[in-house]
Amino acid sequence: MKITDYLAREQLTLTEFARRAGVSVAAMSRYASGRQIPRPETMRRLAEASSGLVSPADFYAPPDPADEHHDPVVAARHYLDTHPEVRHVDLIIADTNGVCRGKRATRAEAIDVIDHGLKLVGSIFGLDIHGDNVEEAGLGMDSGDRDQIAVPVDGRILPMPWVGPDAAQMMLTLLDEEGAPFFADPRQVLCGVLEKFRTLGFNPVVACELEFYLIDRDRTLLGAPQPVPSPYTGRRDWSTQVLSLDEMDAHRTVLSDISAAMEAQGVPVTGALSEYAPGQFEINLHHVADAAVACDHAILFKRTVRAVARRHGIDATFMAKPYGGISGSGLHVHVSLADEKGRNAFSPGHPGADERLRHAIGGLMAAMPESMAVFAPNANSFRRFQLGSYAPVAPCWGFENRTVSLRVPGGDGKARRIEHRVCGADANPYLAVATILGAMHWGLANQIDPGPPVEGNSYDLVAPSLPRHWSNALDAYDDGLILPRCLGEAYHQHYGRLRRAEFERYEAEVNPLDHAWYLDKL
């Protein structure tokens, strides 16, 4: 609700509301007229003073969903024209690890990028987690470290509420020198998979569900993370906290600011809950009828969570297994298929729905072993896969069963979907979803039967068979026959070389545990 609408509804004067919110009358006048956007702390005070009726989103103009296919250049220029307070724009592109990279551009530079694109080295998709070039990937010196052309994804320029009204951001994707999609850009890989579905007359509807930890900036003496001390007791709580409202209350301010920041960016979130470990949370992103946009939202969400946490003096991490012995963090992907009329093609009553659902699940199960190197992209990722931990260790499926890797949730049949529960929170959303959708397409095209659903505890009923170590996953990936067809042979080889090189560098390191266990014993 706009401030002016709130004042009319409550029959308040601008001065009275300014006093209630603890801001000056002059500032309130600028906020009400739209001449100035409040800073995040002020937005929170305005929301509290209005019982949530004046929200951060009311100071921005989120993208209009009905205008989803507008001209990116027109949309971006319109945002800058209507937001003269913006002084710089972060130009963002997510690398193979899902890490946001790019450039902080001035307003004038951003306009030039909107009109002409940005020269950007293709080797940005040949970096390891440290940002170092992996020459084995072939995008560095062997190619002359050539520039490609980065262009706006869809022209949406979005606010950065954790910084202030003078800052904005715009997502980019990479084209090659001929203007075609650059083969190594994960977003372009996903768009290629989506084209396969269009030939079947279906459109994937996707939602990403991400878990993360809030952690103290102070590490242990060994450099390990630790929970944020409770603001109520000052103590660090190491106990299980599933669905704890006390845990939610303890971190209410930072979680509220995360949700408000996502809302200001036009990214719909559907709620938050406390997960299985201290400081572990999940905030759900709403389903979107464009899988690439759903992954854009996931990238923006991860960037927002980390940035907002830093403003509150703590850290946030999407590392898959930051603590031994307690829950890891996952990326659960919900997928349904819409037909040409927008109807859910998995919904009971839709012609062929049950067979279609089974074949999609069959493809996911068939491709799952070779997909693990995408779903779990580093050494730490595999520490999450423990028996009985709700992290799947075998390809299996079931109805309303959280012990399986592929769950069909209960509830309204119109919302029938597959919940893919394998990926770690550290997986690149574009690659994870491209792999999931590619496997579903494979199952549909080849009518793969998944076998009967599991009823009961899958950890007791289905023998572990998925690769649970990085080296085994990389071997399964290299030997796979499905993913090269889904992702394209060129990208399949590129990703395999990149990950294999990082694995070999990791294995060559001598870590502190080697010293602790062996140095004085041998």
C-alpha positions in Angstrom: 0.0 0.0 0.0 1.3 3.4 -0.9 1.9 5.9 1.9 -0.8 8.2 0.6 -3.3 5.4 0.5 -2.4 4.3 4.0 -2.9 7.9 5.3 -6.3 8.1 3.7 -7.4 4.7 5.0 -6.3 5.5 8.6 -7.3 9.1 8.5 -3.8 10.1 9.5 -1.8 13.3 8.6 1.6 13.0 7.1 3.1 14.6 10.2 1.4 12.0 12.5 2.7 9.1 10.5 6.2 10.6 10.3 6.2 10.9 14.1 5.0 7.3 14.5 7.7 6.0 12.2 10.4 8.1 13.7 11.4 10.0 10.5 11.3 13.7 9.7 8.2 15.3 8.1 10.4 16.4 5.1 11.6 12.9 4.5 8.1 11.5 4.8 7.0 14.0 2.2 9.6 12.8 -0.2 8.8 9.1 0.4 5.1 9.7 0.0 5.5 11.7 -3.3 8.0 9.1 -4.7 10.8 11.6 -5.0 13.0 9.5 -2.7 13.2 5.8 -1.9 13.8 5.1 1.8 16.8 3.1 2.9 16.2 -0.5 4.2 16.2 0.5 7.9 13.6 3.2 7.2 11.5 0.8 5.1 11.4 -1.5 8.1 10.3 1.3 10.4 7.6 2.3 8.0 6.4 -1.3 7.7 6.3 -1.6 11.5 4.5 1.7 12.0 1.8 0.7 9.5 1.4 -2.9 10.8 2.9 -4.1 7.5 0.5 -2.3 5.2 3.3 -0.1 3.8 5.8 -2.7 2.5 9.2 -2.3 0.8 7.7 -3.4 -2.5 5.5 -0.3 -2.4 8.5 1.9 -3.1 9.5 0.0 -6.2 7.8 -1.0 -9.4 8.3 -4.8 -9.8 8.3 -6.2 -13.3 4.8 -6.7 -14.7 4.3 -10.5 -15.2 2.0 -9.7 -18.1 4.8 -8.0 -19.9 7.2 -10.9 -19.7 8.4 -10.8 -23.3 9.0 -7.0 -23.6 12.0 -5.6 -25.4 14.9 -5.7 -23.0 16.4 -2.5 -24.2 13.1 -0.6 -23.8 12.5 -2.1 -20.4 15.9 -1.3 -19.0 15.9 2.3 -20.4 12.4 2.8 -18.9 13.7 1.8 -15.5 16.6 4.2 -15.6 14.4 7.0 -16.9 11.9 6.6 -14.0 14.6 6.1 -11.4 17.0 9.1 -11.7 18.4 8.3 -8.2 20.2 5.2 -9.6 23.9 6.0 -9.8 25.4 2.6 -10.5 24.2 -0.8 -11.8 25.8 -4.1 -10.9 26.0 -6.2 -14.1 25.6 -9.8 -12.9 26.4 -13.1 -14.6 26.5 -16.4 -12.7 29.5 -18.6 -13.4 29.7 -22.4 -13.6 29.8 -22.5 -9.8 26.7 -20.3 -9.5 28.9 -17.5 -8.1 27.8 -14.0 -9.2 30.5 -12.2 -11.2 30.5 -9.1 -13.5 31.0 -5.4 -13.2 29.8 -2.4 -11.3 28.9 0.1 -14.0 28.1 3.8 -13.8 24.7 4.9 -15.1 26.2 5.9 -18.4 28.1 2.6 -18.8 24.9 0.7 -18.0 23.0 2.5 -20.8 25.8 1.6 -23.2 25.6 -2.1 -22.1 21.8 -2.0 -22.7 22.3 -0.6 -26.2 25.4 -2.5 -27.3 26.2 -5.3 -24.9 29.3 -5.8 -22.8 32.6 -7.4 -23.9 33.3 -10.1 -21.4 35.8 -13.0 -21.5 34.3 -16.4 -22.2 36.7 -17.8 -19.7 34.4 -16.6 -16.9 32.8 -20.0 -17.4 36.1 -21.8 -17.0 36.8 -20.7 -13.4 37.2 -22.8 -10.3 35.6 -21.9 -7.0 38.5 -19.5 -6.2 38.0 -17.6 -9.5 41.2 -19.0 -11.0 41.3 -20.1 -14.7 41.1 -23.8 -15.3 43.2 -24.1 -18.4 42.0 -27.7 -18.9 38.5 -26.3 -19.7 39.9 -24.8 -22.9 38.4 -21.3 -22.5 41.6 -19.5 -21.3 44.9 -19.2 -23.1 44.2 -22.0 -25.5 41.4 -19.9 -27.0 43.3 -16.6 -26.7 41.0 -15.8 -23.8 38.6 -14.3 -26.3 35.9 -11.8 -25.5 32.2 -12.7 -26.0 29.2 -10.4 -25.8 27.2 -10.2 -22.6 23.6 -8.9 -23.0 20.7 -8.2 -20.6 18.7 -11.3 -19.8 15.3 -9.6 -20.1 15.9 -5.9 -19.5 14.8 -6.0 -15.9 16.8 -3.6 -13.8 16.2 -4.5 -10.2 16.7 -2.6 -6.9 19.3 -3.6 -4.3 17.5 -2.6 -1.1 20.5 -3.7 1.1 22.6 -1.0 -0.5 20.2 1.9 -1.0 18.1 3.6 -3.7 21.2 4.7 -5.7 22.1 1.1 -6.5 20.5 -1.3 -9.0 21.4 -4.6 -10.7 20.8 -6.3 -14.0 21.4 -9.9 -15.0 23.4 -10.8 -18.1 23.8 -13.8 -20.4 26.5 -14.5 -22.9 26.5 -14.7 -26.7 29.3 -15.7 -28.9 31.0 -13.4 -31.4 28.4 -14.3 -34.0 25.5 -13.5 -31.7 24.5 -17.1 -31.0 24.1 -18.4 -27.4 27.6 -19.0 -25.9 27.9 -22.8 -25.4 29.5 -22.6 -21.9 26.9 -20.3 -20.3 24.8 -22.4 -18.0 21.7 -20.2 -18.6 22.0 -20.8 -22.3 22.4 -24.5 -21.7 19.1 -24.5 -19.8 17.4 -22.5 -22.6 18.6 -25.1 -25.1 16.9 -27.8 -23.0 13.7 -25.8 -22.8 13.5 -25.8 -26.6 13.3 -29.6 -26.6 10.1 -29.3 -24.5 8.5 -26.9 -26.9 8.7 -29.5 -29.6 6.6 -31.8 -27.3 4.1 -29.0 -26.7 4.9 -28.6 -23.0 6.4 -25.9 -20.9 8.1 -26.7 -17.6 6.9 -24.9 -14.5 9.6 -24.7 -11.9 10.2 -23.6 -8.3 13.4 -23.7 -6.4 13.5 -24.4 -2.7 16.8 -23.5 -1.0 18.1 -24.2 2.5 20.9 -22.1 4.0 22.7 -21.4 7.3 23.1 -18.2 9.1 26.5 -18.3 10.9 28.6 -16.2 13.1 31.4 -14.2 11.5 33.7 -15.5 14.2 35.0 -18.9 13.4 36.3 -21.6 15.7 40.1 -21.9 16.4 40.2 -24.4 13.5 38.4 -22.1 11.2 35.1 -23.9 11.3 31.7 -22.2 11.3 29.5 -21.8 14.4 25.9 -20.8 15.1 25.1 -17.1 15.8 24.6 -16.6 19.5 20.9 -16.2 20.5 20.0 -12.5 21.0 17.9 -13.7 24.0 20.4 -15.8 25.9 23.8 -15.0 24.3 24.5 -18.7 24.0 25.1 -20.8 20.9 22.5 -23.5 20.5 23.7 -26.7 18.8 20.4 -28.6 19.2 18.0 -29.7 16.4 15.6 -26.8 15.7 13.1 -28.2 13.1 10.1 -25.8 12.7 11.3 -23.9 15.8 9.4 -20.6 16.2 11.9 -19.5 18.8 14.6 -19.9 16.2 12.5 -17.8 13.8 11.9 -15.1 16.4 15.7 -15.0 17.2 16.5 -14.2 13.6 13.2 -12.4 12.8 14.8 -9.1 11.7 17.3 -10.6 9.2 14.7 -13.1 7.8 12.2 -10.2 7.4 14.7 -8.1 5.6 15.5 -11.0 3.2 11.9 -11.4 2.4 11.4 -7.7 2.0 14.4 -7.4 -0.3 13.1 -10.3 -2.5 9.7 -8.7 -2.7 11.3 -5.4 -3.7 13.0 -7.2 -6.6 9.7 -8.6 -7.8 10.7 -12.1 -6.8 7.8 -13.9 -5.1 8.6 -15.8 -1.9 6.0 -18.0 -0.1 7.2 -18.3 3.5 10.1 -19.2 5.7 10.7 -22.0 8.2 13.4 -23.2 10.6 15.1 -26.4 9.3 16.8 -29.3 11.2 19.8 -27.5 12.6 20.7 -24.3 14.5 20.6 -21.3 12.2 19.3 -23.3 9.2 16.4 -21.9 7.3 14.4 -22.3 4.2 12.6 -19.6 2.3 10.6 -20.8 -0.7 10.5 -19.2 -4.1 7.2 -19.3 -5.9 6.8 -21.4 -9.0 7.3 -19.7 -12.4 6.2 -20.7 -15.8 9.7 -20.0 -17.2 12.4 -22.3 -15.9 15.2 -19.9 -16.7 13.5 -17.1 -14.8 13.0 -19.5 -11.8 16.7 -20.0 -11.8 17.3 -16.2 -12.1 15.3 -15.9 -9.0 17.4 -18.5 -7.2 20.6 -16.7 -8.1 19.1 -13.4 -6.9 17.9 -15.1 -3.7 21.4 -16.4 -2.9 23.0 -13.1 -3.6 20.3 -11.3 -1.5 20.6 -13.7 1.5 24.4 -13.3 1.7 24.2 -9.5 1.3 21.4 -8.9 3.9 23.1 -11.2 6.4 26.3 -9.1 6.1 24.4 -6.0 6.8 23.3 -7.6 10.0 26.9 -8.4 11.0 26.6 -12.2 10.3 27.3 -14.5 7.4 25.1 -16.8 5.4 26.2 -19.9 3.5 24.7 -22.2 0.9 27.6 -24.7 1.5 26.0 -28.2 1.3 27.5 -29.5 4.6 29.0 -26.8 6.8 28.8 -28.9 9.9 29.5 -32.6 10.4 26.9 -34.6 12.2 23.9 -32.3 11.6 21.7 -31.5 8.6 23.1 -30.4 5.2 21.5 -27.8 3.0 19.7 -28.9 -0.2 18.1 -27.4 -3.3 14.8 -29.0 -3.9 13.4 -28.4 -7.4 9.6 -28.7 -8.0 8.6 -29.3 -11.6 5.3 -29.7 -13.4 4.6 -29.5 -17.1 2.0 -27.1 -18.6 0.4 -27.8 -21.9 -0.3 -25.3 -24.7 -3.4 -24.1 -22.8 -1.5 -23.7 -19.5 -3.1 -26.8 -17.9 -1.0 -29.1 -15.7 -0.1 -32.1 -17.8 0.6 -34.2 -14.7 -2.8 -33.4 -13.2 -5.3 -36.3 -12.8 -7.9 -36.0 -15.5 -5.5 -34.6 -18.1 -5.2 -37.2 -21.0 -2.2 -39.4 -20.3 -1.2 -37.7 -17.1 -0.3 -40.8 -15.1 1.9 -42.3 -17.8 3.5 -38.9 -18.5 4.3 -38.5 -14.8 5.8 -42.0 -14.6 7.9 -41.6 -17.8 9.3 -38.3 -16.5 10.2 -39.9 -13.3 11.7 -42.9 -15.2 14.0 -40.5 -17.1 15.1 -38.8 -13.9 15.9 -42.1 -12.2 17.8 -43.4 -15.3 20.0 -40.2 -15.5 20.5 -39.8 -11.8 23.8 -41.6 -11.3 25.6 -39.7 -14.1 23.9 -36.4 -12.9 25.4 -36.5 -9.4 28.5 -34.5 -10.6 26.1 -31.7 -11.4 23.8 -32.0 -8.3 26.8 -32.3 -6.0 29.6 -30.1 -7.7 32.4 -30.3 -5.1 34.0 -32.4 -2.4 32.0 -31.0 0.4 28.7 -31.7 -1.5 29.1 -35.4 -1.0 29.3 -35.2 2.8 25.6 -34.5 2.7 24.7 -37.9 1.5 24.3 -39.9 4.6 21.9 -42.8 5.3 18.7 -41.7 7.0 19.6 -38.0 6.6 16.8 -37.0 4.1 19.6 -36.7 1.5 18.8 -39.4 -1.1 21.3 -42.2 -1.8 19.4 -44.2 -4.4 17.2 -43.4 -7.4 13.7 -44.0 -6.2 10.3 -42.4 -6.1 7.1 -42.3 -4.1 3.9 -40.4 -3.3 4.1 -38.1 -0.3 7.3 -39.7 0.9 10.3 -37.6 2.0 12.7 -40.5 2.2 12.8 -40.9 -1.6 14.8 -38.9 -4.2 11.8 -38.1 -6.3 8.7 -37.2 -4.3 5.2 -36.6 -5.7 3.6 -34.3 -3.1 0.0 -34.8 -2.0 -2.7 -32.2 -2.0 -4.6 -30.6 -4.9 -4.3 -32.7 -8.0 -4.2 -29.5 -10.1 -0.8 -28.8 -8.5 0.6 -32.3 -9.0 4.3 -32.1 -9.6 7.7 -33.8 -9.0 9.9 -32.7 -6.1 13.5 -33.5 -7.0 15.3 -33.8 -3.6 18.9 -34.7 -4.6 20.7 -31.4 -5.3 22.8 -29.6 -2.7 22.2 -25.9 -2.1 25.7 -25.4 -3.6 24.6 -26.6 -7.1 24.3 -24.1 -9.9 20.5 -23.7 -10.3 20.7 -23.3 -14.1 22.7 -26.5 -14.5 20.7 -28.5 -11.9 17.4 -27.6 -13.6 18.8 -28.2 -17.1 19.9 -31.6 -16.0 16.6 -32.4 -14.3 14.5 -31.2 -17.3 16.8 -32.9 -19.7 16.4 -36.2 -17.9 12.6 -35.7 -17.8 12.6 -35.1 -21.5 14.6 -38.3 -22.0 12.1 -40.3 -20.0 9.1 -38.8 -21.9 10.7 -39.4 -25.3 11.8 -43.0 -24.5 8.8 -43.9 -22.3 10.9 -45.1 -19.5 9.1 -47.0 -16.7 10.3 -46.1 -13.2 8.9 -49.2 -11.5 6.6 -49.1 -8.5 6.7 -46.3 -6.0 8.3 -46.8 -2.6 6.0 -47.0 0.4 7.8 -46.6 3.7 11.4 -45.8 4.5 13.4 -45.9 1.3 16.7 -46.1 3.3 15.5 -49.6 4.5 13.9 -50.7 1.3 16.2 -49.5 -1.5 20.0 -50.3 -1.5 22.3 -47.3 -1.8 23.5 -47.0 -5.4 24.2 -43.4 -6.2 27.8 -42.2 -6.3 28.6 -40.9 -2.8 32.2 -39.7 -3.5 33.3 -37.0 -5.9 35.7 -39.2 -7.9 33.0 -41.9 -8.5 30.5 -39.2 -9.5 32.9 -37.8 -12.0 33.5 -41.2 -13.5 29.8 -41.8 -13.8 29.4 -38.4 -15.4 32.2 -39.1 -18.0 30.7 -42.5 -18.8 27.1 -41.2 -19.0 25.1 -41.6 -22.2 22.0 -39.4 -21.4 23.5 -36.1 -20.3 25.6 -35.6 -23.5 22.3 -35.7 -25.4 20.5 -33.4 -22.9 23.1 -30.7 -22.4 25.0 -31.1 -25.7 28.2 -32.9 -26.3 30.4 -29.8 -26.2 29.0 -28.6 -22.9 29.1 -32.0 -21.4 32.8 -32.3 -22.1 33.5 -28.8 -20.9 31.9 -29.3 -17.6 33.6 -32.6 -17.1 37.0 -31.2 -17.7 36.3 -28.2 -15.4 35.2 -30.4 -12.5 37.9 -33.0 -13.0 40.6 -30.4 -12.9 39.2 -28.9 -9.7 38.9 -32.4 -8.2 42.6 -33.1 -8.9 43.6 -29.8 -7.4 41.6 -30.5 -4.3 43.0 -34.0 -3.9 46.6 -32.7 -4.2 46.1 -30.5 -1.1 47.3 -31.6 2.3 44.6 -30.6 4.8 44.7 -30.0 8.6 43.0 -33.4 9.3 45.9 -35.2 7.6 48.2 -33.5 10.1 45.9 -34.1 13.1 45.5 -37.8 12.4 48.8 -38.9 11.0 51.7 -36.4 11.6 52.5 -37.5 15.2 51.4 -41.1 14.7 53.5 -42.2 11.8 
